[in-house]
Amino acid sequence: MDTKICLDTDASIEILKNTLKAYELLDLIKEREVYITTISVFELFLRETNLDSIEKLLLKTTILDFSELCARKAAEIFKDLKRRGKIIPLRDLLIASITIANNCTLATLNIKDFRNIKDLKLLNF
């Protein structure tokens, strides 16, 4: 079992909304180290409301930065996806590269954008 889980933005939003999916996810990750990317932090703070709940969520996670290693991984992923005709949104590409570079499993509801990325481990919930 992978111990490091990185929350995608959509998984974070589920937690913020206290949905049934959020409870399923929280049950799956309760014994694991939980991370979030700076890209997801950016996406969450685009919201106009519930900013306090975002701050509380961030206190319970470790924030992963977009480093040079992540940039190199993102370029590698982009070229592979482009070659195969499977381009995904830039933000998702950056989240995936940070997740891989930090040896995490990505918790996401957006499987379609991430399933074609080699070496990316996904948590189904």
QUIMO-V193846 format. One line per field, one symbol per residue. ss: DSSP state (@ for helix, = for strand, . for the rest). phi: phi as a letter, one per 30 degrees, with the letter a starting at -180 (. if undefined). psi: psi as a letter, one per 30 degrees, with the letter a starting at -180 (. if undefined). A space follows every 50 residues. Layout:
ss: ???
phi: ???
psi: ???
This chain:
ss: ...====.@@@@@@@@@..@@@@@@@@@@...=====@@@@@@@...... @@@@@@@@@..===...@@@@@@@@@@@@@@@@......@@@@@@@@@@@ @...===...@@@@......===..
phi: .dccccddeddddedddhddedddddddcdccdcbbddddeedddddcbh ddddeddddcbcdcddcdeddddddddeddddecibebeeededdddddd dchccccbccdedcdccdiccccdb
psi: kkfjkkkleeeeeeeefhleeeeeeeeegfglkklklfeeeeeegflflh eefeeeeffglkkkljleeeeeeeeeeeeeeeeghhklkeeeeeeeeeee fghlkkjlfheefffgjkgkkkjk.
